[in-house]
């Protein structure tokens, strides 16, 4: 069961310097726009039409759902493919059948997939593939505490700020169900990434609505995966 959940990737054409706490200030706007935390900040204030990024760790859900609370609505969906969407694993383990230590390699994989290993390895970075570990890392271990804070200011218009808190249990359970039901696709799929970029560009340029871009992307991925 693959649990690394990649929703969508985004490419921005415009470059604008930003000052965002908890984000590397040496990076420019186009690079920061790939960070789902930054997207949540902009989307909460109406600066982005849609959040399109990687849900690469459970804590990122806090920023997304906190942005929904600020904006007053929204829906989290996986990358469109099939009936339940798809996920892109962040990494994969395997054994070379021609290797001389195949059983030892299998023992290592069994060890790496144990709940106690996955729970500690992916406590704050990544999504475990072990179901028991996934439940642990998506459980709120900071009740009442703020998960993060981001803000940005502009010279010519009001800025944005986002105070993030851990999502309700129902939201996290929905994410777990979404991950478990989605179809894994190979990581680093350049063709699919290019499809995403093309549709995102059309949406941000105003040539397509969000729904038109999502529908076109879904049809392209469906055709590609059937080839």
Z-matrix of the N, CA and C atoms (Angstrom, degrees):
N
C 1 1.468
C 2 1.526 1 108.95
N 3 1.302 2 118.39 1 116.03
C 4 1.451 3 122.54 2 -179.67
C 5 1.525 4 108.88 3 -87.53
N 6 1.335 5 117.34 4 133.96
C 7 1.453 6 120.49 5 -174.77
C 8 1.521 7 113.22 6 -117.29
N 9 1.331 8 118.03 7 -12.44
C 10 1.459 9 118.68 8 179.82
C 11 1.516 10 108.72 9 -66.77
N 12 1.305 11 117.04 10 118.78
C 13 1.452 12 120.60 11 -171.69
C 14 1.510 13 110.59 12 -108.13
N 15 1.305 14 117.38 13 113.93
C 16 1.453 15 121.48 14 173.73
C 17 1.516 16 108.19 15 -108.27
N 18 1.326 17 116.87 16 120.48
C 19 1.454 18 119.94 17 -178.36
C 20 1.521 19 109.87 18 -82.51
N 21 1.317 20 116.85 19 -70.22
C 22 1.455 21 120.94 20 178.13
C 23 1.519 22 108.11 21 -152.76
N 24 1.329 23 117.56 22 166.28
C 25 1.453 24 122.55 23 175.05
C 26 1.517 25 107.66 24 -116.55
N 27 1.321 26 115.73 25 154.33
C 28 1.468 27 118.73 26 -176.70
C 29 1.522 28 109.73 27 -129.72
N 30 1.307 29 117.16 28 145.64
C 31 1.457 30 121.94 29 174.17
C 32 1.522 31 107.81 30 -126.85
N 33 1.317 32 116.72 31 127.27
C 34 1.455 33 121.27 32 179.92
C 35 1.529 34 108.69 33 -104.28
N 36 1.325 35 116.93 34 141.13
C 37 1.454 36 121.38 35 179.68
C 38 1.524 37 112.16 36 -89.08
N 39 1.322 38 117.36 37 -33.84
C 40 1.449 39 121.50 38 -177.86
C 41 1.524 40 109.89 39 -86.71
N 42 1.313 41 116.01 40 145.72
C 43 1.458 42 121.91 41 178.43
C 44 1.523 43 108.37 42 -117.30
N 45 1.327 44 116.56 43 127.37
C 46 1.454 45 121.28 44 -177.97
C 47 1.528 46 107.58 45 -143.22
N 48 1.331 47 117.44 46 130.79
C 49 1.463 48 120.67 47 -179.81
C 50 1.521 49 109.59 48 -68.38
N 51 1.321 50 117.62 49 141.16
C 52 1.459 51 121.97 50 -179.06
C 53 1.523 52 109.10 51 -134.84
N 54 1.308 53 115.95 52 161.04
C 55 1.454 54 122.54 53 175.56
C 56 1.512 55 107.10 54 -129.87
N 57 1.327 56 117.18 55 96.29
C 58 1.452 57 122.33 56 -174.18
C 59 1.519 58 108.59 57 -121.08
N 60 1.325 59 117.63 58 126.55
C 61 1.453 60 120.77 59 178.72
C 62 1.521 61 110.05 60 -65.54
N 63 1.333 62 116.79 61 146.85
C 64 1.457 63 124.63 62 179.29
C 65 1.531 64 112.64 63 68.90
N 66 1.317 65 118.03 64 10.84
C 67 1.463 66 122.25 65 175.74
C 68 1.521 67 107.84 66 -127.68
N 69 1.313 68 117.41 67 138.01
C 70 1.454 69 122.44 68 -177.60
C 71 1.527 70 110.34 69 -56.24
N 72 1.336 71 116.92 70 115.06
C 73 1.459 72 120.65 71 -174.59
C 74 1.526 73 113.08 72 -72.28
N 75 1.333 74 118.05 73 -13.24
C 76 1.458 75 120.22 74 -179.72
C 77 1.515 76 112.28 75 -78.98
N 78 1.334 77 117.39 76 -13.41
C 79 1.456 78 120.31 77 179.43
C 80 1.517 79 109.44 78 -84.63
N 81 1.335 80 117.31 79 155.07
C 82 1.458 81 119.32 80 -179.55
C 83 1.530 82 110.54 81 -95.86
N 84 1.317 83 114.57 82 179.86
C 85 1.458 84 121.00 83 -174.62
C 86 1.524 85 112.07 84 -60.18
N 87 1.323 86 116.65 85 -40.78
C 88 1.465 87 119.85 86 -177.57
C 89 1.521 88 111.04 87 -63.95
N 90 1.322 89 117.62 88 -38.15
C 91 1.460 90 120.56 89 178.81
C 92 1.519 91 111.23 90 -73.14
N 93 1.332 92 117.15 91 -43.41
C 94 1.452 93 120.73 92 -179.98
C 95 1.520 94 111.82 93 -64.01
N 96 1.335 95 117.36 94 -27.74
C 97 1.460 96 120.75 95 -177.57
C 98 1.520 97 112.10 96 -63.94
N 99 1.341 98 118.27 97 -18.35
C 100 1.460 99 120.93 98 177.37
C 101 1.530 100 111.58 99 -78.67
N 102 1.333 101 117.35 100 -15.68
C 103 1.457 102 122.21 101 -179.05
C 104 1.526 103 108.88 102 -81.61
N 105 1.326 104 116.83 103 121.60
C 106 1.455 105 120.08 104 -174.86
C 107 1.517 106 111.67 105 -66.02
N 108 1.337 107 117.67 106 -23.90
C 109 1.458 108 120.44 107 176.08
C 110 1.519 109 110.65 108 -66.59
N 111 1.330 110 116.05 109 -44.08
C 112 1.455 111 120.74 110 179.02
C 113 1.529 112 110.14 111 -65.86
N 114 1.317 113 116.39 112 -40.60
C 115 1.460 114 119.70 113 178.38
C 116 1.531 115 111.42 114 -61.90
N 117 1.334 116 116.05 115 -40.31
C 118 1.466 117 119.50 116 177.84
C 119 1.519 118 110.64 117 -60.78
N 120 1.330 119 116.58 118 -40.26
C 121 1.465 120 120.96 119 177.79
C 122 1.528 121 111.27 120 -60.97
N 123 1.324 122 116.69 121 -50.20
C 124 1.463 123 120.75 122 -179.24
C 125 1.530 124 111.25 123 -65.68
N 126 1.321 125 116.90 124 -43.13
C 127 1.467 126 120.51 125 -178.14
C 128 1.523 127 111.51 126 -63.86
N 129 1.336 128 116.91 127 -37.54
C 130 1.464 129 120.23 128 -179.07
C 131 1.523 130 111.57 129 -61.47
N 132 1.347 131 116.44 130 -29.36
C 133 1.457 132 120.10 131 179.44
C 134 1.511 133 114.20 132 -98.64
N 135 1.345 134 117.17 133 4.32
C 136 1.455 135 120.72 134 179.55
C 137 1.507 136 114.11 135 87.87
N 138 1.341 137 118.30 136 9.49
C 139 1.455 138 120.93 137 -178.41
C 140 1.515 139 114.22 138 -79.59
N 141 1.320 140 118.37 139 -24.08
C 142 1.457 141 123.38 140 176.01
C 143 1.521 142 108.78 141 -118.66
N 144 1.345 143 117.87 142 142.46
C 145 1.464 144 119.77 143 177.32
C 146 1.524 145 112.86 144 -75.46
N 147 1.336 146 117.19 145 -22.30
C 148 1.461 147 121.17 146 -176.95
C 149 1.524 148 108.96 147 -159.27
N 150 1.324 149 116.85 148 149.68
C 151 1.455 150 121.49 149 173.91
C 152 1.521 151 107.80 150 -91.70
N 153 1.323 152 117.32 151 124.78
C 154 1.466 153 121.39 152 -177.92
C 155 1.516 154 108.72 153 -135.81
N 156 1.310 155 117.35 154 96.63
C 157 1.458 156 119.00 155 -177.24
C 158 1.505 157 112.97 156 -161.13
N 159 1.316 158 116.35 157 -165.54
C 160 1.458 159 123.18 158 -176.22
C 161 1.522 160 110.62 159 -97.17
N 162 1.311 161 115.39 160 125.35
C 163 1.460 162 120.99 161 170.86
C 164 1.526 163 106.21 162 -90.82
N 165 1.324 164 115.84 163 74.59
C 166 1.462 165 121.09 164 -169.16
C 167 1.515 166 113.64 165 -89.21
N 168 1.321 167 117.63 166 -5.70
C 169 1.453 168 121.02 167 176.85
C 170 1.521 169 108.73 168 -154.96
N 171 1.330 170 115.12 169 154.10
C 172 1.456 171 119.75 170 -174.46
C 173 1.519 172 112.00 171 -60.30
N 174 1.319 173 117.11 172 -35.82
C 175 1.457 174 120.70 173 -177.08
C 176 1.526 175 112.62 174 -62.53
N 177 1.348 176 116.95 175 -27.54
C 178 1.460 177 119.53 176 179.76
C 179 1.526 178 111.79 177 -61.63
N 180 1.329 179 116.74 178 -27.23
C 181 1.457 180 120.07 179 178.52
C 182 1.517 181 111.28 180 -62.15
N 183 1.335 182 117.13 181 -27.94
C 184 1.461 183 120.83 182 178.70
C 185 1.522 184 110.81 183 -61.94
N 186 1.332 185 116.69 184 -41.41
C 187 1.461 186 120.32 185 -179.19
C 188 1.528 187 110.91 186 -68.93
N 189 1.330 188 115.94 187 -39.14
C 190 1.462 189 119.87 188 -178.87
C 191 1.523 190 111.30 189 -65.33
N 192 1.326 191 116.61 190 -51.01
C 193 1.462 192 119.47 191 -176.67
C 194 1.526 193 111.94 192 -72.07
N 195 1.330 194 118.27 193 -29.40
C 196 1.464 195 120.17 194 174.63
C 197 1.526 196 110.07 195 -67.62
N 198 1.340 197 116.51 196 -36.60
C 199 1.465 198 120.02 197 175.68
C 200 1.528 199 110.76 198 -64.46
N 201 1.337 200 116.38 199 -38.19
C 202 1.469 201 120.09 200 176.62
C 203 1.519 202 110.68 201 -62.19
N 204 1.330 203 117.03 202 -40.19
C 205 1.464 204 120.19 203 179.07
C 206 1.521 205 111.01 204 -63.21
N 207 1.341 206 116.53 205 -41.19
C 208 1.466 207 120.72 206 179.76
C 209 1.519 208 110.98 207 -66.65
N 210 1.319 209 115.63 208 -43.73
C 211 1.467 210 120.24 209 -175.70
C 212 1.525 211 112.55 210 -80.45
N 213 1.324 212 116.16 211 -21.48
C 214 1.462 213 119.26 212 177.61
C 215 1.507 214 114.48 213 87.55
N 216 1.324 215 117.72 214 33.61
C 217 1.460 216 120.52 215 178.85
C 218 1.508 217 111.31 216 153.04
N 219 1.318 218 115.25 217 176.57
C 220 1.460 219 120.63 218 -179.03
C 221 1.515 220 110.69 219 134.79
N 222 1.323 221 116.27 220 166.29
C 223 1.458 222 121.41 221 -179.05
C 224 1.518 223 109.70 222 -147.12
N 225 1.319 224 116.59 223 135.40
C 226 1.458 225 122.44 224 178.43
C 227 1.518 226 109.67 225 -94.66
N 228 1.348 227 116.68 226 124.28
C 229 1.454 228 121.53 227 -179.14
C 230 1.522 229 110.10 228 -132.29
N 231 1.351 230 117.25 229 151.46
C 232 1.465 231 119.75 230 177.29
C 233 1.517 232 110.76 231 -79.99
N 234 1.324 233 115.13 232 170.21
C 235 1.461 234 121.46 233 174.09
C 236 1.527 235 108.65 234 -54.70
N 237 1.333 236 118.53 235 129.23
C 238 1.468 237 120.24 236 -173.22
C 239 1.520 238 113.61 237 -67.77
N 240 1.320 239 114.89 238 125.47
C 241 1.469 240 121.60 239 174.33
C 242 1.520 241 108.01 240 -174.34
N 243 1.333 242 117.49 241 128.18
C 244 1.453 243 121.11 242 178.47
C 245 1.513 244 112.48 243 63.76
N 246 1.314 245 115.53 244 -157.23
C 247 1.463 246 120.76 245 -175.80
C 248 1.516 247 112.40 246 -77.55
N 249 1.342 248 117.37 247 -31.97
C 250 1.463 249 120.64 248 -172.80
C 251 1.516 250 114.24 249 -123.17
N 252 1.339 251 117.51 250 17.81
C 253 1.452 252 119.71 251 -179.71
C 254 1.518 253 111.53 252 78.42
N 255 1.339 254 116.11 253 -175.68
C 256 1.459 255 120.41 254 -178.80
C 257 1.516 256 110.44 255 -138.65
N 258 1.300 257 116.25 256 164.13
C 259 1.448 258 123.43 257 176.61
C 260 1.512 259 108.88 258 -127.68
N 261 1.337 260 115.96 259 150.45
C 262 1.463 261 121.62 260 177.93
C 263 1.524 262 107.59 261 -114.46
N 264 1.332 263 118.52 262 110.10
C 265 1.471 264 120.56 263 -179.59
C 266 1.519 265 111.68 264 -59.61
N 267 1.321 266 116.23 265 139.50
C 268 1.455 267 120.26 266 177.46
C 269 1.517 268 112.38 267 -75.74
N 270 1.322 269 117.82 268 -18.82
C 271 1.457 270 122.53 269 179.04
C 272 1.522 271 109.37 270 -168.11
N 273 1.316 272 116.60 271 161.97
C 274 1.457 273 120.89 272 -178.28
C 275 1.522 274 110.05 273 -139.41
N 276 1.339 275 116.83 274 148.29
C 277 1.457 276 123.08 275 176.83
C 278 1.526 277 109.32 276 -113.34
N 279 1.308 278 116.50 277 141.51
C 280 1.461 279 120.49 278 179.05
C 281 1.514 280 110.63 279 -156.77
N 282 1.326 281 115.69 280 169.77
C 283 1.456 282 121.71 281 -179.25
C 284 1.520 283 108.96 282 -125.30
N 285 1.316 284 116.40 283 130.95
C 286 1.458 285 121.95 284 177.05
C 287 1.523 286 108.71 285 -73.03
N 288 1.325 287 116.60 286 118.89
C 289 1.466 288 120.61 287 -177.70
C 290 1.523 289 112.27 288 -62.14
N 291 1.327 290 116.92 289 -23.01
C 292 1.458 291 120.51 290 -179.35
C 293 1.524 292 112.58 291 -91.20
N 294 1.334 293 116.84 292 1.98
C 295 1.456 294 120.27 293 -178.32
C 296 1.522 295 112.58 294 -71.70
N 297 1.339 296 115.73 295 161.06
C 298 1.463 297 120.91 296 -178.12
C 299 1.525 298 112.47 297 -92.01
N 300 1.339 299 116.96 298 -10.79
C 301 1.462 300 120.82 299 -178.17
C 302 1.536 301 109.91 300 -127.36
N 303 1.319 302 115.91 301 49.34
C 304 1.472 303 119.25 302 -175.09
C 305 1.527 304 112.19 303 -64.67
N 306 1.309 305 117.76 304 -39.80
C 307 1.467 306 119.66 305 -179.10
C 308 1.525 307 111.20 306 -67.15
N 309 1.344 308 116.39 307 -39.41
C 310 1.463 309 119.92 308 176.88
C 311 1.531 310 110.31 309 -64.51
N 312 1.329 311 116.49 310 -38.65
C 313 1.460 312 120.31 311 178.02
C 314 1.525 313 110.78 312 -64.74
N 315 1.330 314 116.18 313 -40.59
C 316 1.467 315 119.76 314 177.29
C 317 1.528 316 111.15 315 -64.61
N 318 1.315 317 116.93 316 -37.87
C 319 1.467 318 120.59 317 176.98
C 320 1.530 319 110.71 318 -61.62
N 321 1.336 320 116.01 319 -40.13
C 322 1.463 321 119.35 320 178.46
C 323 1.525 322 110.90 321 -64.07
N 324 1.337 323 116.85 322 -43.09
C 325 1.455 324 120.23 323 179.72
C 326 1.526 325 110.39 324 -62.93
N 327 1.340 326 116.44 325 -41.99
C 328 1.469 327 119.69 326 177.85
C 329 1.526 328 110.34 327 -60.43
N 330 1.331 329 115.78 328 -40.36
C 331 1.459 330 120.27 329 178.66
C 332 1.530 331 110.64 330 -65.55
N 333 1.337 332 116.49 331 -45.32
C 334 1.465 333 120.83 332 -177.50
C 335 1.523 334 112.48 333 -64.36
N 336 1.319 335 117.30 334 -25.56
C 337 1.460 336 121.37 335 -177.72
C 338 1.534 337 113.17 336 -93.27
N 339 1.319 338 117.32 337 0.32
C 340 1.457 339 119.75 338 177.98
C 341 1.530 340 110.53 339 -66.42
N 342 1.333 341 116.52 340 148.08
C 343 1.462 342 121.65 341 -175.23
C 344 1.523 343 112.31 342 -58.33
N 345 1.343 344 117.18 343 -44.46
C 346 1.459 345 119.12 344 -176.52
C 347 1.523 346 112.41 345 -67.21
N 348 1.337 347 116.91 346 -30.46
C 349 1.464 348 120.12 347 176.67
C 350 1.520 349 110.29 348 -73.20
N 351 1.316 350 116.78 349 -48.69
C 352 1.463 351 121.22 350 -178.74
C 353 1.531 352 111.39 351 -64.06
N 354 1.305 353 116.33 352 -37.28
C 355 1.463 354 120.40 353 -179.00
C 356 1.521 355 111.24 354 -61.11
N 357 1.326 356 117.49 355 -42.38
C 358 1.458 357 121.27 356 -178.99
C 359 1.517 358 112.11 357 -80.88
N 360 1.316 359 116.98 358 -36.38
C 361 1.461 360 120.21 359 -179.61
C 362 1.517 361 111.93 360 -65.53
N 363 1.329 362 116.68 361 -39.77
C 364 1.457 363 121.01 362 -174.85
C 365 1.524 364 112.27 363 -109.57
N 366 1.332 365 116.71 364 28.07
C 367 1.460 366 120.20 365 -178.26
C 368 1.521 367 111.67 366 -59.03
N 369 1.349 368 117.71 367 -42.07
C 370 1.468 369 120.53 368 -179.12
C 371 1.526 370 112.98 369 -129.24
N 372 1.314 371 118.57 370 4.17
C 373 1.460 372 119.44 371 -177.78
C 374 1.521 373 110.21 372 -150.40
N 375 1.308 374 116.75 373 107.21
C 376 1.449 375 121.22 374 179.82
C 377 1.515 376 111.76 375 106.26
N 378 1.333 377 115.65 376 170.70
C 379 1.459 378 122.33 377 179.27
C 380 1.521 379 108.32 378 -121.77
N 381 1.329 380 118.64 379 120.33
C 382 1.464 381 120.89 380 -177.50
C 383 1.520 382 112.75 381 -67.76
N 384 1.329 383 116.14 382 153.03
C 385 1.459 384 120.86 383 175.98
C 386 1.521 385 111.21 384 -91.29
N 387 1.315 386 117.50 385 -14.77
C 388 1.461 387 121.64 386 176.46
C 389 1.532 388 108.45 387 -79.82
N 390 1.335 389 116.29 388 125.38
C 391 1.463 390 120.79 389 -174.03
C 392 1.522 391 112.54 390 -61.39
N 393 1.347 392 117.39 391 -40.21
C 394 1.463 393 120.02 392 179.79
C 395 1.533 394 111.11 393 -65.99
N 396 1.334 395 116.43 394 -40.43
C 397 1.460 396 120.33 395 178.16
C 398 1.521 397 110.83 396 -67.14
N 399 1.315 398 117.26 397 -35.97
C 400 1.457 399 121.03 398 178.56
C 401 1.525 400 110.58 399 -61.52
N 402 1.323 401 116.82 400 -41.05
C 403 1.462 402 120.35 401 177.93
C 404 1.527 403 111.26 402 -62.72
N 405 1.336 404 116.34 403 -36.49
C 406 1.467 405 120.15 404 -179.26
C 407 1.526 406 111.02 405 -67.88
N 408 1.344 407 117.54 406 -48.87
C 409 1.464 408 120.23 407 -174.68
C 410 1.525 409 112.24 408 -73.25
N 411 1.329 410 117.88 409 -16.54
C 412 1.469 411 120.05 410 177.25
C 413 1.522 412 111.78 411 -97.18
N 414 1.334 413 116.95 412 4.38
C 415 1.461 414 121.06 413 176.66
C 416 1.523 415 109.14 414 -89.10
N 417 1.304 416 117.27 415 138.30
C 418 1.458 417 122.25 416 -177.96
C 419 1.524 418 110.79 417 -68.99
N 420 1.334 419 116.07 418 109.96
C 421 1.460 420 119.87 419 176.64
C 422 1.524 421 111.80 420 -103.58
N 423 1.322 422 115.85 421 10.95
C 424 1.461 423 121.28 422 177.83
C 425 1.533 424 109.73 423 -133.60
N 426 1.321 425 118.70 424 56.83
C 427 1.472 426 120.33 425 -176.81
C 428 1.522 427 112.08 426 -59.34
N 429 1.327 428 115.33 427 129.15
C 430 1.458 429 120.97 428 178.22
C 431 1.509 430 114.84 429 81.24
N 432 1.327 431 118.63 430 -8.92
C 433 1.459 432 121.59 431 -178.31
C 434 1.524 433 111.15 432 -94.74
N 435 1.321 434 115.35 433 153.34
C 436 1.457 435 121.19 434 177.32
C 437 1.524 436 109.21 435 -80.49
N 438 1.330 437 116.82 436 129.69
C 439 1.459 438 121.48 437 -179.92
C 440 1.523 439 111.16 438 -76.94
N 441 1.320 440 117.11 439 -37.44
C 442 1.454 441 120.58 440 -178.91
C 443 1.506 442 111.83 441 -170.05
N 444 1.328 443 115.91 442 164.89
C 445 1.464 444 121.75 443 177.83
C 446 1.520 445 108.29 444 -141.68
N 447 1.331 446 116.37 445 134.04
C 448 1.465 447 122.49 446 176.97
C 449 1.514 448 109.05 447 -136.01
N 450 1.327 449 115.61 448 148.82
C 451 1.466 450 120.24 449 177.08
C 452 1.519 451 109.20 450 -151.62
N 453 1.309 452 115.41 451 158.73
C 454 1.461 453 121.72 452 177.48
C 455 1.523 454 108.48 453 -149.88
N 456 1.314 455 116.90 454 141.48
C 457 1.446 456 121.97 455 178.56
C 458 1.520 457 111.70 456 -120.26
N 459 1.324 458 117.06 457 152.16
C 460 1.462 459 123.18 458 178.57
C 461 1.528 460 109.41 459 -127.28
N 462 1.314 461 116.84 460 153.60
C 463 1.460 462 121.21 461 177.96
C 464 1.524 463 112.56 462 -75.44
N 465 1.338 464 115.98 463 -31.17
C 466 1.460 465 119.34 464 -170.65
C 467 1.529 466 114.03 465 -110.05
N 468 1.335 467 118.87 466 2.00
C 469 1.455 468 120.61 467 -179.47
C 470 1.526 469 109.91 468 -160.92
N 471 1.319 470 117.13 469 163.55
C 472 1.466 471 119.16 470 179.90
C 473 1.527 472 111.50 471 -61.63
N 474 1.299 473 116.20 472 148.11
C 475 1.453 474 121.06 473 179.33
C 476 1.520 475 112.05 474 -89.20
N 477 1.322 476 115.35 475 -173.83
C 478 1.464 477 121.71 476 179.84
C 479 1.527 478 109.05 477 -122.81
N 480 1.319 479 116.20 478 152.91
C 481 1.453 480 121.28 479 170.29
C 482 1.519 481 108.89 480 -145.89
N 483 1.324 482 115.14 481 148.11
C 484 1.463 483 120.14 482 -176.69
C 485 1.518 484 109.27 483 -141.94
N 486 1.316 485 115.29 484 119.76
C 487 1.461 486 122.50 485 174.89
C 488 1.523 487 107.58 486 -102.22
N 489 1.317 488 117.33 487 117.02
C 490 1.464 489 121.50 488 -171.48
C 491 1.530 490 111.54 489 -102.19
N 492 1.329 491 114.85 490 135.20
C 493 1.459 492 122.41 491 175.97
C 494 1.518 493 108.72 492 -127.08
N 495 1.330 494 115.89 493 156.32
C 496 1.462 495 120.79 494 -177.43
C 497 1.526 496 110.77 495 -60.75
N 498 1.335 497 118.11 496 135.88
C 499 1.464 498 121.05 497 -178.89
C 500 1.528 499 112.41 498 -64.37
N 501 1.319 500 115.43 499 159.33
C 502 1.455 501 119.96 500 174.03
C 503 1.529 502 109.78 501 -63.23
N 504 1.339 503 115.82 502 156.27
C 505 1.466 504 120.77 503 -178.29
C 506 1.525 505 111.40 504 -57.46
N 507 1.336 506 117.17 505 -36.25
C 508 1.467 507 120.10 506 -179.86
C 509 1.521 508 111.37 507 -61.98
N 510 1.330 509 117.54 508 -37.19
C 511 1.467 510 121.13 509 179.11
C 512 1.525 511 110.47 510 -67.50
N 513 1.325 512 116.97 511 -44.45
C 514 1.457 513 120.13 512 179.49
C 515 1.525 514 111.12 513 -65.46
N 516 1.315 515 117.28 514 -39.47
C 517 1.472 516 120.01 515 177.62
C 518 1.523 517 110.86 516 -62.81
N 519 1.335 518 116.87 517 -35.79
C 520 1.464 519 120.76 518 178.03
C 521 1.531 520 110.22 519 -65.33
N 522 1.336 521 117.09 520 -38.33
C 523 1.460 522 120.85 521 177.98
C 524 1.524 523 110.51 522 -65.44
N 525 1.342 524 116.62 523 -43.22
C 526 1.468 525 120.46 524 178.62
C 527 1.526 526 110.52 525 -60.24
N 528 1.325 527 116.62 526 -45.57
C 529 1.469 528 120.14 527 178.95
C 530 1.522 529 111.28 528 -62.53
N 531 1.332 530 116.87 529 -39.14
C 532 1.457 531 121.16 530 179.71
C 533 1.524 532 110.87 531 -64.15
N 534 1.330 533 116.77 532 -42.64
C 535 1.456 534 121.16 533 179.78
C 536 1.519 535 111.00 534 -64.64
N 537 1.330 536 116.58 535 -44.92
C 538 1.464 537 120.60 536 -176.90
C 539 1.529 538 112.66 537 -66.18
N 540 1.323 539 117.42 538 -31.03
C 541 1.467 540 120.40 539 -175.33
C 542 1.524 541 113.16 540 -91.59
N 543 1.336 542 117.52 541 -12.55
C 544 1.466 543 120.57 542 -177.01
C 545 1.525 544 111.37 543 -76.59
N 546 1.326 545 115.54 544 159.49
C 547 1.464 546 122.50 545 -179.25
C 548 1.528 547 110.32 546 -94.91
N 549 1.344 548 119.21 547 123.72
C 550 1.470 549 120.09 548 178.04
C 551 1.526 550 111.00 549 -69.42
N 552 1.317 551 116.32 550 141.27
C 553 1.460 552 122.00 551 171.33
C 554 1.519 553 107.60 552 -125.14
N 555 1.334 554 118.83 553 157.75
C 556 1.465 555 120.40 554 -175.52
C 557 1.520 556 112.14 555 -59.16
N 558 1.332 557 117.69 556 142.04
C 559 1.457 558 120.03 557 176.48
C 560 1.519 559 111.77 558 -70.75
N 561 1.337 560 115.18 559 161.75
C 562 1.460 561 121.91 560 177.90
C 563 1.525 562 111.65 561 55.74
N 564 1.318 563 116.50 562 41.95
C 565 1.459 564 121.35 563 179.49
C 566 1.529 565 108.63 564 -83.09
N 567 1.331 566 115.20 565 98.42
C 568 1.463 567 121.02 566 -173.16
C 569 1.523 568 110.97 567 -63.39
N 570 1.323 569 117.93 568 -40.89
C 571 1.463 570 121.09 569 -177.74
C 572 1.521 571 111.27 570 -62.27
N 573 1.323 572 116.90 571 -45.09
C 574 1.457 573 120.59 572 179.87
C 575 1.527 574 110.46 573 -66.32
N 576 1.330 575 116.81 574 -41.24
C 577 1.468 576 120.23 575 177.69
C 578 1.531 577 110.68 576 -57.79
N 579 1.339 578 117.19 577 -42.20
C 580 1.455 579 120.58 578 -179.78
C 581 1.523 580 110.76 579 -64.86
N 582 1.325 581 116.82 580 -38.08
C 583 1.462 582 120.12 581 175.73
C 584 1.525 583 111.07 582 -59.26
N 585 1.319 584 115.58 583 -43.17
C 586 1.469 585 120.27 584 179.09
C 587 1.521 586 110.31 585 -61.75
N 588 1.339 587 116.47 586 -48.23
C 589 1.457 588 120.65 587 -178.88
C 590 1.534 589 111.41 588 -57.94
N 591 1.320 590 116.73 589 -42.96
C 592 1.461 591 120.54 590 -178.19
C 593 1.525 592 111.32 591 -61.95
N 594 1.332 593 116.31 592 -44.43
C 595 1.459 594 119.17 593 -178.18
C 596 1.524 595 111.85 594 -72.43
N 597 1.335 596 117.08 595 -36.14
C 598 1.465 597 120.24 596 177.28
C 599 1.521 598 110.56 597 -64.79
N 600 1.334 599 116.78 598 -41.35
C 601 1.464 600 120.37 599 177.57
C 602 1.523 601 111.07 600 -59.89
N 603 1.340 602 116.08 601 -43.34
C 604 1.462 603 119.47 602 179.28
C 605 1.514 604 112.19 603 -63.68
N 606 1.328 605 116.77 604 -36.12
C 607 1.457 606 120.93 605 179.65
C 608 1.527 607 111.16 606 -70.31
N 609 1.357 608 116.39 607 -46.05
C 610 1.459 609 119.73 608 -177.62
C 611 1.522 610 112.68 609 -70.57
N 612 1.330 611 117.22 610 -25.95
C 613 1.462 612 120.18 611 177.86
C 614 1.520 613 112.34 612 -80.99
N 615 1.332 614 117.31 613 -10.08
C 616 1.454 615 121.04 614 179.52
C 617 1.510 616 113.98 615 91.23
N 618 1.336 617 117.54 616 1.16
C 619 1.457 618 120.25 617 179.93
C 620 1.524 619 111.99 618 -74.35
N 621 1.357 620 116.65 619 -24.17
C 622 1.460 621 121.05 620 -179.91
C 623 1.519 622 109.85 621 -135.74
N 624 1.325 623 115.58 622 151.50
C 625 1.455 624 119.58 623 171.74
C 626 1.525 625 108.53 624 -80.51
N 627 1.331 626 116.64 625 170.04
C 628 1.457 627 120.41 626 178.35
C 629 1.526 628 110.36 627 -59.86
N 630 1.343 629 116.66 628 -45.18
C 631 1.466 630 120.52 629 -179.28
C 632 1.527 631 111.31 630 -63.44
N 633 1.334 632 117.16 631 -40.82
C 634 1.468 633 120.13 632 179.39
C 635 1.523 634 111.00 633 -64.16
N 636 1.335 635 117.04 634 -41.23
C 637 1.459 636 120.79 635 179.73
C 638 1.523 637 111.36 636 -65.94
N 639 1.337 638 116.85 637 -43.76
C 640 1.463 639 120.89 638 -179.85
C 641 1.524 640 110.68 639 -64.47
N 642 1.328 641 117.43 640 -44.00
C 643 1.469 642 120.78 641 179.87
C 644 1.525 643 111.61 642 -64.11
N 645 1.332 644 116.78 643 -42.75
C 646 1.465 645 120.61 644 179.17
C 647 1.525 646 110.43 645 -64.35
N 648 1.333 647 116.63 646 -41.50
C 649 1.454 648 120.53 647 179.38
C 650 1.523 649 110.93 648 -64.84
N 651 1.311 650 117.06 649 -42.77
C 652 1.461 651 121.29 650 179.67
C 653 1.519 652 110.86 651 -60.04
N 654 1.340 653 117.49 652 -43.15
C 655 1.461 654 121.43 653 -179.85
C 656 1.531 655 111.02 654 -66.36
N 657 1.339 656 117.41 655 -40.25
C 658 1.463 657 120.76 656 179.17
C 659 1.526 658 111.25 657 -63.34
N 660 1.339 659 116.31 658 -44.79
C 661 1.459 660 120.19 659 -178.48
C 662 1.528 661 110.52 660 -66.67
N 663 1.333 662 116.59 661 -40.03
C 664 1.469 663 120.78 662 178.19
C 665 1.518 664 110.35 663 -58.44
N 666 1.340 665 116.62 664 -48.20
C 667 1.470 666 121.11 665 -179.50
C 668 1.532 667 110.50 666 -63.56
N 669 1.315 668 116.19 667 -42.43
C 670 1.462 669 120.27 668 -177.40
C 671 1.526 670 111.26 669 -64.71
N 672 1.329 671 117.27 670 -43.02
C 673 1.455 672 121.07 671 -178.05
C 674 1.528 673 112.53 672 -70.13
N 675 1.340 674 116.85 673 -19.01
C 676 1.459 675 121.12 674 179.15
C 677 1.515 676 112.76 675 -88.00
N 678 1.331 677 116.29 676 -12.12
C 679 1.467 678 120.16 677 -178.15
C 680 1.533 679 111.88 678 -72.24
